[in-house]
Amino acid sequence: MSSQSNDYRVSPDTMTDLERMVSTCEVETAHSIFQALADDRRILIMRLLGESELCVCDLVALFDIEYSKLSYHLKKLKEAGLVTADRDGNYVTYSPTERGEDVIEIVRSIC
């Protein structure tokens, strides 16, 4: 991506740093996180998980939706690396990952 001209509006050092950032940015990871958060319920789930780890049964009651629909939302959050699941017998409890905690902080500042 290096240009043959040195006619930048920023310093050459800044341009080198920006080129490095473009080449090392994990865009696919960011994209999957934004896709996971592109749903009202998933944003609210993350906000709730910021208060307490929750069982699927708790979330079904809070959202008054079918288990299968909630499972879909949790699957999207898990695929994005935002939550983790822990099975204890018949119960599956969800909690945020470290990356999920970062997202929760942002969500808390908004709602």
MOPAC internal coordinates of N, CA, C and O (Angstrom, degrees):
PM7 1SCF
backbone

  N    0.0000 0     0.00 0     0.00 0    0    0    0
  C    1.4423 1     0.00 0     0.00 0    1    0    0
  C    1.5253 1   110.74 1     0.00 0    2    1    0
  O    1.2310 1   120.51 1   177.72 1    3    2    1
  N    1.2814 1   116.64 1    -2.28 1    3    2    1
  C    1.4505 1   121.36 1  -177.92 1    5    3    2
  C    1.5197 1   110.96 1   -64.90 1    6    5    3
  O    1.2310 1   120.75 1   -46.04 1    7    6    5
  N    1.3066 1   116.17 1   133.96 1    7    6    5
  C    1.4581 1   121.78 1   179.92 1    9    7    6
  C    1.5233 1   109.27 1   -89.49 1   10    9    7
  O    1.2310 1   121.22 1   -27.64 1   11   10    9
  N    1.3113 1   115.27 1   152.36 1   11   10    9
  C    1.4569 1   118.79 1   179.35 1   13   11   10
  C    1.5206 1   111.12 1   -83.57 1   14   13   11
  O    1.2310 1   120.41 1   166.84 1   15   14   13
  N    1.3075 1   116.82 1   -13.16 1   15   14   13
  C    1.4532 1   121.51 1   179.58 1   17   15   14
  C    1.5271 1   109.11 1  -101.36 1   18   17   15
  O    1.2310 1   120.30 1   -30.60 1   19   18   17
  N    1.3140 1   117.04 1   149.40 1   19   18   17
  C    1.4550 1   121.63 1   175.52 1   21   19   18
  C    1.5198 1   111.11 1  -103.27 1   22   21   19
  O    1.2310 1   120.38 1  -156.54 1   23   22   21
  N    1.3279 1   116.88 1    23.46 1   23   22   21
  C    1.4597 1   122.13 1  -178.65 1   25   23   22
  C    1.5349 1   110.49 1   -89.46 1   26   25   23
  O    1.2310 1   120.35 1  -114.16 1   27   26   25
  N    1.3327 1   116.94 1    65.84 1   27   26   25
  C    1.4496 1   121.91 1   178.40 1   29   27   26
  C    1.5164 1   109.13 1   -97.08 1   30   29   27
  O    1.2310 1   121.06 1   -23.90 1   31   30   29
  N    1.3230 1   115.57 1   156.10 1   31   30   29
  C    1.4646 1   119.87 1   173.60 1   33   31   30
  C    1.5196 1   110.25 1   -82.98 1   34   33   31
  O    1.2310 1   120.29 1   167.95 1   35   34   33
  N    1.3350 1   117.05 1   -12.05 1   35   34   33
  C    1.4694 1   121.81 1   175.85 1   37   35   34
  C    1.5208 1   107.69 1  -112.68 1   38   37   35
  O    1.2310 1   121.09 1   -12.85 1   39   38   37
  N    1.3094 1   115.52 1   167.15 1   39   38   37
  C    1.4605 1   119.27 1  -178.73 1   41   39   38
  C    1.5261 1   110.33 1   -66.76 1   42   41   39
  O    1.2310 1   119.82 1   -23.99 1   43   42   41
  N    1.3144 1   117.95 1   156.01 1   43   42   41
  C    1.4702 1   120.76 1   177.28 1   45   43   42
  C    1.5365 1   112.41 1   -57.84 1   46   45   43
  O    1.2310 1   120.17 1   143.76 1   47   46   45
  N    1.3331 1   117.29 1   -36.24 1   47   46   45
  C    1.4653 1   120.16 1   178.02 1   49   47   46
  C    1.5267 1   110.89 1   -65.08 1   50   49   47
  O    1.2310 1   120.88 1   137.44 1   51   50   49
  N    1.3246 1   115.93 1   -42.56 1   51   50   49
  C    1.4667 1   119.69 1   177.98 1   53   51   50
  C    1.5162 1   110.03 1   -63.81 1   54   53   51
  O    1.2310 1   120.28 1   138.73 1   55   54   53
  N    1.3184 1   117.08 1   -41.27 1   55   54   53
  C    1.4630 1   120.74 1   179.83 1   57   55   54
  C    1.5303 1   110.40 1   -63.10 1   58   57   55
  O    1.2310 1   120.08 1   140.09 1   59   58   57
  N    1.3196 1   117.44 1   -39.91 1   59   58   57
  C    1.4666 1   121.18 1   177.42 1   61   59   58
  C    1.5220 1   109.96 1   -62.71 1   62   61   59
  O    1.2310 1   120.46 1   136.33 1   63   62   61
  N    1.3355 1   116.73 1   -43.67 1   63   62   61
  C    1.4677 1   120.70 1   178.01 1   65   63   62
  C    1.5253 1   110.87 1   -62.29 1   66   65   63
  O    1.2310 1   120.10 1   138.62 1   67   66   65
  N    1.3207 1   117.42 1   -41.38 1   67   66   65
  C    1.4626 1   121.48 1   180.00 1   69   67   66
  C    1.5291 1   111.27 1   -66.45 1   70   69   67
  O    1.2310 1   120.41 1   139.68 1   71   70   69
  N    1.3213 1   116.82 1   -40.32 1   71   70   69
  C    1.4699 1   120.41 1   177.42 1   73   71   70
  C    1.5199 1   110.56 1   -62.77 1   74   73   71
  O    1.2310 1   120.45 1   139.12 1   75   74   73
  N    1.3203 1   116.74 1   -40.88 1   75   74   73
  C    1.4654 1   121.21 1   177.89 1   77   75   74
  C    1.5248 1   110.12 1   -63.41 1   78   77   75
  O    1.2310 1   120.39 1   138.84 1   79   78   77
  N    1.3285 1   116.86 1   -41.16 1   79   78   77
  C    1.4547 1   121.83 1  -179.97 1   81   79   78
  C    1.5345 1   110.59 1   -62.66 1   82   81   79
  O    1.2310 1   120.50 1   137.08 1   83   82   81
  N    1.3196 1   116.64 1   -42.92 1   83   82   81
  C    1.4636 1   120.93 1   179.67 1   85   83   82
  C    1.5198 1   110.70 1   -63.25 1   86   85   83
  O    1.2310 1   120.34 1   141.05 1   87   86   85
  N    1.3068 1   116.96 1   -38.95 1   87   86   85
  C    1.4612 1   119.87 1  -176.18 1   89   87   86
  C    1.5323 1   112.94 1   -78.91 1   90   89   87
  O    1.2310 1   119.72 1   160.05 1   91   90   89
  N    1.3355 1   118.15 1   -19.95 1   91   90   89
  C    1.4629 1   119.47 1  -177.00 1   93   91   90
  C    1.5277 1   114.00 1  -110.32 1   94   93   91
  O    1.2310 1   119.89 1   173.46 1   95   94   93
  N    1.3111 1   117.81 1    -6.54 1   95   94   93
  C    1.4667 1   121.01 1  -177.99 1   97   95   94
  C    1.5265 1   110.39 1   -65.15 1   98   97   95
  O    1.2310 1   120.83 1   -47.80 1   99   98   97
  N    1.3143 1   116.01 1   132.20 1   99   98   97
  C    1.4593 1   121.94 1   178.97 1  101   99   98
  C    1.5280 1   109.17 1   -86.86 1  102  101   99
  O    1.2310 1   121.08 1  -106.61 1  103  102  101
  N    1.3127 1   115.54 1    73.39 1  103  102  101
  C    1.4574 1   122.06 1  -175.89 1  105  103  102
  C    1.5254 1   111.58 1   -61.99 1  106  105  103
  O    1.2310 1   119.88 1   141.68 1  107  106  105
  N    1.3207 1   117.83 1   -38.32 1  107  106  105
  C    1.4702 1   120.32 1  -178.87 1  109  107  106
  C    1.5295 1   110.67 1   -63.53 1  110  109  107
  O    1.2310 1   120.09 1   140.78 1  111  110  109
  N    1.3190 1   117.43 1   -39.22 1  111  110  109
  C    1.4571 1   120.60 1   177.96 1  113  111  110
  C    1.5205 1   110.31 1   -64.69 1  114  113  111
  O    1.2310 1   120.59 1   133.15 1  115  114  113
  N    1.3059 1   116.47 1   -46.85 1  115  114  113
  C    1.4677 1   120.57 1   178.45 1  117  115  114
  C    1.5209 1   110.37 1   -60.60 1  118  117  115
  O    1.2310 1   120.68 1   138.25 1  119  118  117
  N    1.3088 1   116.31 1   -41.75 1  119  118  117
  C    1.4650 1   120.96 1  -179.91 1  121  119  118
  C    1.5250 1   110.87 1   -61.38 1  122  121  119
  O    1.2310 1   119.84 1   136.71 1  123  122  121
  N    1.3224 1   117.92 1   -43.29 1  123  122  121
  C    1.4600 1   120.14 1  -179.22 1  125  123  122
  C    1.5346 1   110.95 1   -66.32 1  126  125  123
  O    1.2310 1   120.03 1   145.12 1  127  126  125
  N    1.3208 1   117.54 1   -34.88 1  127  126  125
  C    1.4667 1   120.65 1   177.50 1  129  127  126
  C    1.5202 1   110.21 1   -66.65 1  130  129  127
  O    1.2310 1   120.42 1   133.61 1  131  130  129
  N    1.3275 1   116.80 1   -46.39 1  131  130  129
  C    1.4641 1   119.51 1   179.99 1  133  131  130
  C    1.5233 1   111.48 1   -64.77 1  134  133  131
  O    1.2310 1   120.10 1   143.41 1  135  134  133
  N    1.3203 1   117.41 1   -36.59 1  135  134  133
  C    1.4647 1   119.72 1   176.11 1  137  135  134
  C    1.5273 1   110.45 1   -64.65 1  138  137  135
  O    1.2310 1   120.26 1   138.42 1  139  138  137
  N    1.3179 1   117.10 1   -41.58 1  139  138  137
  C    1.4607 1   120.81 1   179.78 1  141  139  138
  C    1.5233 1   111.26 1   -63.23 1  142  141  139
  O    1.2310 1   120.27 1   148.10 1  143  142  141
  N    1.3117 1   117.10 1   -31.90 1  143  142  141
  C    1.4639 1   121.30 1  -178.25 1  145  143  142
  C    1.5247 1   112.87 1   -92.33 1  146  145  143
  O    1.2310 1   120.24 1  -174.32 1  147  146  145
  N    1.3161 1   117.15 1     5.68 1  147  146  145
  C    1.4671 1   121.31 1  -177.98 1  149  147  146
  C    1.5218 1   111.95 1   -84.68 1  150  149  147
  O    1.2310 1   120.41 1  -148.69 1  151  150  149
  N    1.3165 1   116.82 1    31.31 1  151  150  149
  C    1.4539 1   121.80 1   179.16 1  153  151  150
  C    1.5265 1   108.11 1  -144.70 1  154  153  151
  O    1.2310 1   120.91 1   -45.60 1  155  154  153
  N    1.3267 1   115.86 1   134.40 1  155  154  153
  C    1.4711 1   120.83 1  -177.43 1  157  155  154
  C    1.5242 1   112.35 1   -56.13 1  158  157  155
  O    1.2310 1   120.49 1   134.65 1  159  158  157
  N    1.3229 1   116.67 1   -45.35 1  159  158  157
  C    1.4651 1   119.71 1  -177.08 1  161  159  158
  C    1.5197 1   111.45 1   -63.75 1  162  161  159
  O    1.2310 1   120.54 1   140.42 1  163  162  161
  N    1.3301 1   116.57 1   -39.58 1  163  162  161
  C    1.4642 1   118.83 1  -178.55 1  165  163  162
  C    1.5236 1   111.28 1   -68.08 1  166  165  163
  O    1.2310 1   120.19 1   144.56 1  167  166  165
  N    1.3087 1   117.23 1   -35.44 1  167  166  165
  C    1.4665 1   120.08 1   175.04 1  169  167  166
  C    1.5182 1   109.52 1   -63.49 1  170  169  167
  O    1.2310 1   120.43 1   134.96 1  171  170  169
  N    1.3201 1   116.79 1   -45.04 1  171  170  169
  C    1.4654 1   120.42 1   179.47 1  173  171  170
  C    1.5250 1   111.39 1   -65.65 1  174  173  171
  O    1.2310 1   119.92 1   141.77 1  175  174  173
  N    1.3189 1   117.75 1   -38.23 1  175  174  173
  C    1.4648 1   120.50 1   176.75 1  177  175  174
  C    1.5248 1   109.70 1   -58.88 1  178  177  175
  O    1.2310 1   120.45 1   134.34 1  179  178  177
  N    1.3247 1   116.74 1   -45.66 1  179  178  177
  C    1.4647 1   119.78 1   178.82 1  181  179  178
  C    1.5244 1   110.59 1   -61.13 1  182  181  179
  O    1.2310 1   120.31 1   138.51 1  183  182  181
  N    1.3178 1   117.01 1   -41.49 1  183  182  181
  C    1.4736 1   120.44 1   179.59 1  185  183  182
  C    1.5287 1   110.42 1   -62.06 1  186  185  183
  O    1.2310 1   120.39 1   136.38 1  187  186  185
  N    1.3318 1   116.85 1   -43.62 1  187  186  185
  C    1.4614 1   121.10 1   179.52 1  189  187  186
  C    1.5218 1   111.90 1   -65.75 1  190  189  187
  O    1.2310 1   120.49 1   141.27 1  191  190  189
  N    1.3319 1   116.67 1   -38.73 1  191  190  189
  C    1.4634 1   120.35 1   178.64 1  193  191  190
  C    1.5263 1   111.71 1   -67.73 1  194  193  191
  O    1.2310 1   120.85 1   163.15 1  195  194  193
  N    1.3100 1   115.99 1   -16.85 1  195  194  193
  C    1.4586 1   120.11 1   174.16 1  197  195  194
  C    1.5180 1   112.14 1   -72.35 1  198  197  195
  O    1.2310 1   120.40 1   161.92 1  199  198  197
  N    1.3192 1   116.85 1   -18.08 1  199  198  197
  C    1.4586 1   121.98 1   179.44 1  201  199  198
  C    1.5144 1   112.09 1   -95.11 1  202  201  199
  O    1.2310 1   120.85 1   145.34 1  203  202  201
  N    1.3454 1   115.98 1   -34.66 1  203  202  201
  C    1.4557 1   119.66 1  -176.23 1  205  203  202
  C    1.5183 1   108.78 1  -167.61 1  206  205  203
  O    1.2310 1   120.58 1   -32.83 1  207  206  205
  N    1.3365 1   116.49 1   147.17 1  207  206  205
  C    1.4569 1   116.85 1   170.19 1  209  207  206
  C    1.5237 1   105.94 1   -68.08 1  210  209  207
  O    1.2310 1   120.79 1   -34.44 1  211  210  209
  N    1.3290 1   116.09 1   145.56 1  211  210  209
  C    1.4594 1   120.04 1  -172.79 1  213  211  210
  C    1.5135 1   111.56 1  -132.56 1  214  213  211
  O    1.2310 1   121.66 1   -35.17 1  215  214  213
  N    1.3143 1   114.44 1   144.83 1  215  214  213
  C    1.4525 1   122.42 1   174.93 1  217  215  214
  C    1.5307 1   108.04 1   -79.93 1  218  217  215
  O    1.2310 1   120.73 1   -27.61 1  219  218  217
  N    1.3025 1   116.21 1   152.39 1  219  218  217
  C    1.4594 1   120.60 1   176.39 1  221  219  218
  C    1.5280 1   109.60 1   -54.86 1  222  221  219
  O    1.2310 1   120.42 1   140.67 1  223  222  221
  N    1.3258 1   116.81 1   -39.33 1  223  222  221
  C    1.4718 1   120.34 1  -179.30 1  225  223  222
  C    1.5321 1   110.99 1   -61.56 1  226  225  223
  O    1.2310 1   119.89 1   143.93 1  227  226  225
  N    1.3359 1   117.82 1   -36.07 1  227  226  225
  C    1.4685 1   121.32 1   176.95 1  229  227  226
  C    1.5143 1   110.51 1   -64.86 1  230  229  227
  O    1.2310 1   120.86 1   134.78 1  231  230  229
  N    1.3210 1   115.96 1   -45.22 1  231  230  229
  C    1.4628 1   120.74 1  -178.40 1  233  231  230
  C    1.5217 1   111.74 1   -67.20 1  234  233  231
  O    1.2310 1   119.94 1   141.79 1  235  234  233
  N    1.3300 1   117.73 1   -38.21 1  235  234  233
  C    1.4712 1   121.06 1   177.39 1  237  235  234
  C    1.5259 1   109.23 1   -59.85 1  238  237  235
  O    1.2310 1   120.39 1   136.99 1  239  238  237
  N    1.3313 1   116.85 1   -43.01 1  239  238  237
  C    1.4660 1   120.65 1   179.63 1  241  239  238
  C    1.5301 1   111.65 1   -66.75 1  242  241  239
  O    1.2310 1   120.48 1   138.75 1  243  242  241
  N    1.3284 1   116.69 1   -41.25 1  243  242  241
  C    1.4699 1   120.13 1  -178.91 1  245  243  242
  C    1.5233 1   112.40 1   -65.63 1  246  245  243
  O    1.2310 1   120.40 1   140.84 1  247  246  245
  N    1.3175 1   116.84 1   -39.16 1  247  246  245
  C    1.4557 1   120.56 1  -176.55 1  249  247  246
  C    1.5206 1   113.37 1   -95.36 1  250  249  247
  O    1.2310 1   120.29 1   168.53 1  251  250  249
  N    1.3292 1   117.05 1   -11.47 1  251  250  249
  C    1.4567 1   122.24 1  -179.12 1  253  251  250
  C    1.5396 1   110.94 1    50.92 1  254  253  251
  O    1.2310 1   121.53 1  -128.90 1  255  254  253
  N    1.3354 1   114.69 1    51.10 1  255  254  253
  C    1.4609 1   120.74 1   176.15 1  257  255  254
  C    1.5176 1   108.99 1  -128.81 1  258  257  255
  O    1.2310 1   121.47 1   -13.07 1  259  258  257
  N    1.3038 1   114.80 1   166.93 1  259  258  257
  C    1.4560 1   120.48 1   179.77 1  261  259  258
  C    1.5276 1   110.48 1   -67.38 1  262  261  259
  O    1.2310 1   121.62 1   -30.65 1  263  262  261
  N    1.3106 1   114.51 1   149.35 1  263  262  261
  C    1.4553 1   122.12 1   179.15 1  265  263  262
  C    1.5271 1   111.07 1   -54.91 1  266  265  263
  O    1.2310 1   120.37 1   136.68 1  267  266  265
  N    1.3319 1   116.90 1   -43.32 1  267  266  265
  C    1.4696 1   120.48 1  -176.84 1  269  267  266
  C    1.5246 1   111.77 1   -63.82 1  270  269  267
  O    1.2310 1   120.28 1   142.36 1  271  270  269
  N    1.3249 1   117.07 1   -37.64 1  271  270  269
  C    1.4726 1   119.92 1   178.72 1  273  271  270
  C    1.5194 1   110.69 1   -69.09 1  274  273  271
  O    1.2310 1   120.84 1   139.81 1  275  274  273
  N    1.3206 1   116.00 1   -40.19 1  275  274  273
  C    1.4592 1   119.29 1   178.07 1  277  275  274
  C    1.5237 1   110.55 1   -66.13 1  278  277  275
  O    1.2310 1   120.54 1   139.71 1  279  278  277
  N    1.3068 1   116.58 1   -40.29 1  279  278  277
  C    1.4689 1   120.66 1   178.47 1  281  279  278
  C    1.5231 1   111.27 1   -58.58 1  282  281  279
  O    1.2310 1   120.43 1   142.17 1  283  282  281
  N    1.3178 1   116.77 1   -37.83 1  283  282  281
  C    1.4644 1   121.22 1   177.96 1  285  283  282
  C    1.5312 1   109.86 1   -61.00 1  286  285  283
  O    1.2310 1   120.53 1   133.71 1  287  286  285
  N    1.3349 1   116.60 1   -46.29 1  287  286  285
  C    1.4672 1   120.37 1  -179.50 1  289  287  286
  C    1.5258 1   111.40 1   -63.87 1  290  289  287
  O    1.2310 1   120.58 1   137.96 1  291  290  289
  N    1.3173 1   116.50 1   -42.04 1  291  290  289
  C    1.4640 1   120.49 1   179.19 1  293  291  290
  C    1.5246 1   111.32 1   -66.53 1  294  293  291
  O    1.2310 1   120.61 1   144.24 1  295  294  293
  N    1.3201 1   116.44 1   -35.76 1  295  294  293
  C    1.4701 1   120.76 1   177.00 1  297  295  294
  C    1.5251 1   110.54 1   -61.39 1  298  297  295
  O    1.2310 1   120.33 1   136.97 1  299  298  297
  N    1.3300 1   116.97 1   -43.03 1  299  298  297
  C    1.4710 1   120.87 1   178.75 1  301  299  298
  C    1.5281 1   111.05 1   -62.58 1  302  301  299
  O    1.2310 1   120.39 1   138.18 1  303  302  301
  N    1.3211 1   116.85 1   -41.82 1  303  302  301
  C    1.4682 1   120.18 1   178.82 1  305  303  302
  C    1.5243 1   111.31 1   -67.07 1  306  305  303
  O    1.2310 1   120.77 1   142.28 1  307  306  305
  N    1.3186 1   116.13 1   -37.72 1  307  306  305
  C    1.4659 1   120.78 1   179.00 1  309  307  306
  C    1.5236 1   110.96 1   -67.95 1  310  309  307
  O    1.2310 1   120.10 1   137.08 1  311  310  309
  N    1.3312 1   117.41 1   -42.92 1  311  310  309
  C    1.4656 1   121.18 1   178.81 1  313  311  310
  C    1.5182 1   112.13 1   -61.85 1  314  313  311
  O    1.2310 1   120.67 1   149.62 1  315  314  313
  N    1.3312 1   116.32 1   -30.38 1  315  314  313
  C    1.4698 1   120.69 1   178.48 1  317  315  314
  C    1.5239 1   111.95 1   -82.48 1  318  317  315
  O    1.2310 1   120.50 1   178.44 1  319  318  317
  N    1.3319 1   116.66 1    -1.56 1  319  318  317
  C    1.4611 1   120.10 1   178.97 1  321  319  318
  C    1.5142 1   114.12 1    76.74 1  322  321  319
  O    1.2310 1   120.59 1  -156.92 1  323  322  321
  N    1.3428 1   116.47 1    23.08 1  323  322  321
  C    1.4622 1   120.03 1  -177.31 1  325  323  322
  C    1.5224 1   113.38 1   -95.92 1  326  325  323
  O    1.2310 1   120.20 1   155.79 1  327  326  325
  N    1.3220 1   117.22 1   -24.21 1  327  326  325
  C    1.4630 1   120.79 1   179.64 1  329  327  326
  C    1.5220 1   109.93 1  -135.04 1  330  329  327
  O    1.2310 1   121.75 1   -18.56 1  331  330  329
  N    1.3033 1   114.26 1   161.44 1  331  330  329
  C    1.4483 1   121.88 1   174.72 1  333  331  330
  C    1.5227 1   108.19 1  -129.82 1  334  333  331
  O    1.2310 1   120.66 1   -28.56 1  335  334  333
  N    1.3193 1   116.34 1   151.44 1  335  334  333
  C    1.4589 1   121.31 1  -178.09 1  337  335  334
  C    1.5185 1   109.75 1  -115.25 1  338  337  335
  O    1.2310 1   121.24 1   -36.25 1  339  338  337
  N    1.3169 1   115.23 1   143.75 1  339  338  337
  C    1.4574 1   121.69 1   177.78 1  341  339  338
  C    1.5203 1   108.04 1  -131.54 1  342  341  339
  O    1.2310 1   120.53 1   -58.81 1  343  342  341
  N    1.3136 1   116.60 1   121.19 1  343  342  341
  C    1.4653 1   121.18 1  -178.54 1  345  343  342
  C    1.5204 1   109.48 1   -93.02 1  346  345  343
  O    1.2310 1   121.47 1   -47.60 1  347  346  345
  N    1.3301 1   114.79 1   132.40 1  347  346  345
  C    1.4578 1   122.24 1   174.64 1  349  347  346
  C    1.5253 1   106.77 1  -132.25 1  350  349  347
  O    1.2310 1   121.00 1   -87.88 1  351  350  349
  N    1.3193 1   115.70 1    92.12 1  351  350  349
  C    1.4619 1   120.17 1  -175.72 1  353  351  350
  C    1.5113 1   110.52 1    67.12 1  354  353  351
  O    1.2310 1   120.62 1    58.99 1  355  354  353
  N    1.3276 1   116.43 1  -121.01 1  355  354  353
  C    1.4650 1   121.45 1   179.79 1  357  355  354
  C    1.5267 1   112.73 1   -85.89 1  358  357  355
  O    1.2310 1   120.21 1   172.51 1  359  358  357
  N    1.3158 1   117.20 1    -7.49 1  359  358  357
  C    1.4543 1   121.04 1  -175.46 1  361  359  358
  C    1.5296 1   111.35 1  -100.06 1  362  361  359
  O    1.2310 1   121.32 1   -43.02 1  363  362  361
  N    1.3312 1   115.08 1   136.98 1  363  362  361
  C    1.4573 1   121.34 1   173.51 1  365  363  362
  C    1.5177 1   106.37 1  -116.82 1  366  365  363
  O    1.2310 1   121.39 1   -60.01 1  367  366  365
  N    1.3157 1   114.95 1   119.99 1  367  366  365
  C    1.4587 1   121.15 1  -178.02 1  369  367  366
  C    1.5248 1   109.20 1  -108.09 1  370  369  367
  O    1.2310 1   120.93 1   -43.73 1  371  370  369
  N    1.3198 1   115.82 1   136.27 1  371  370  369
  C    1.4572 1   121.92 1  -179.27 1  373  371  370
  C    1.5209 1   110.16 1  -109.86 1  374  373  371
  O    1.2310 1   121.63 1   -36.65 1  375  374  373
  N    1.3128 1   114.49 1   143.35 1  375  374  373
  C    1.4561 1   121.69 1   175.66 1  377  375  374
  C    1.5224 1   108.14 1  -144.61 1  378  377  375
  O    1.2310 1   120.45 1   -23.29 1  379  378  377
  N    1.3249 1   116.74 1   156.71 1  379  378  377
  C    1.4567 1   119.32 1  -178.76 1  381  379  378
  C    1.5286 1   112.53 1   -75.11 1  382  381  379
  O    1.2310 1   121.08 1   -32.18 1  383  382  381
  N    1.3123 1   115.55 1   147.82 1  383  382  381
  C    1.4576 1   121.67 1   171.20 1  385  383  382
  C    1.5300 1   107.43 1   -81.67 1  386  385  383
  O    1.2310 1   120.47 1    -0.36 1  387  386  385
  N    1.3079 1   116.70 1   179.64 1  387  386  385
  C    1.4698 1   119.89 1   176.55 1  389  387  386
  C    1.5296 1   110.23 1   -60.21 1  390  389  387
  O    1.2310 1   120.91 1   136.66 1  391  390  389
  N    1.3221 1   115.87 1   -43.34 1  391  390  389
  C    1.4705 1   120.21 1   177.42 1  393  391  390
  C    1.5274 1   109.55 1   -64.04 1  394  393  391
  O    1.2310 1   120.62 1   141.59 1  395  394  393
  N    1.3311 1   116.41 1   -38.41 1  395  394  393
  C    1.4592 1   120.99 1   177.72 1  397  395  394
  C    1.5217 1   111.70 1   -62.73 1  398  397  395
  O    1.2310 1   120.44 1   141.77 1  399  398  397
  N    1.3185 1   116.76 1   -38.23 1  399  398  397
  C    1.4707 1   120.89 1   177.17 1  401  399  398
  C    1.5309 1   110.71 1   -60.51 1  402  401  399
  O    1.2310 1   120.71 1   140.50 1  403  402  401
  N    1.3337 1   116.25 1   -39.50 1  403  402  401
  C    1.4696 1   120.27 1   177.49 1  405  403  402
  C    1.5256 1   110.32 1   -62.03 1  406  405  403
  O    1.2310 1   120.69 1   136.59 1  407  406  405
  N    1.3249 1   116.29 1   -43.41 1  407  406  405
  C    1.4654 1   121.35 1   178.98 1  409  407  406
  C    1.5285 1   109.88 1   -63.85 1  410  409  407
  O    1.2310 1   120.50 1   137.65 1  411  410  409
  N    1.3221 1   116.64 1   -42.35 1  411  410  409
  C    1.4603 1   121.01 1  -179.28 1  413  411  410
  C    1.5186 1   110.97 1   -59.25 1  414  413  411
  O    1.2310 1   120.12 1   139.38 1  415  414  413
  N    1.3192 1   117.37 1   -40.62 1  415  414  413
  C    1.4679 1   120.46 1   178.55 1  417  415  414
  C    1.5266 1   110.91 1   -59.44 1  418  417  415
  O    1.2310 1   120.55 1   139.13 1  419  418  417
  N    1.3116 1   116.56 1   -40.87 1  419  418  417
  C    1.4631 1   120.26 1   178.16 1  421  419  418
  C    1.5212 1   110.11 1   -66.71 1  422  421  419
  O    1.2310 1   120.72 1   134.30 1  423  422  421
  N    1.3269 1   116.23 1   -45.70 1  423  422  421
  C    1.4642 1   120.61 1  -179.85 1  425  423  422
  C    1.5277 1   110.46 1   -62.20 1  426  425  423
  O    1.2310 1   119.94 1   139.53 1  427  426  425
  N    1.3301 1   117.72 1   -40.47 1  427  426  425
  C    1.4808 1   121.23 1   178.06 1  429  427  426
  C    1.5224 1   111.59 1   -59.49 1  430  429  427
  O    1.2310 1   120.42 1   143.78 1  431  430  429
  N    1.2986 1   116.81 1   -36.22 1  431  430  429
  C    1.4652 1   119.54 1  -178.43 1  433  431  430
  C    1.5290 1   111.62 1   -70.65 1  434  433  431
  O    1.2310 1   120.63 1   164.51 1  435  434  433
  N    1.3209 1   116.39 1   -15.49 1  435  434  433
  C    1.4693 1   120.85 1  -178.55 1  437  435  434
  C    1.5196 1   111.51 1  -102.84 1  438  437  435
  O    1.2310 1   120.51 1   137.68 1  439  438  437
  N    1.3437 1   116.63 1   -42.32 1  439  438  437
  C    1.4800 1   118.84 1  -177.61 1  441  439  438
  C    1.5089 1   111.41 1  -139.92 1  442  441  439
  O    1.2310 1   120.10 1   180.00 1  443  442  441

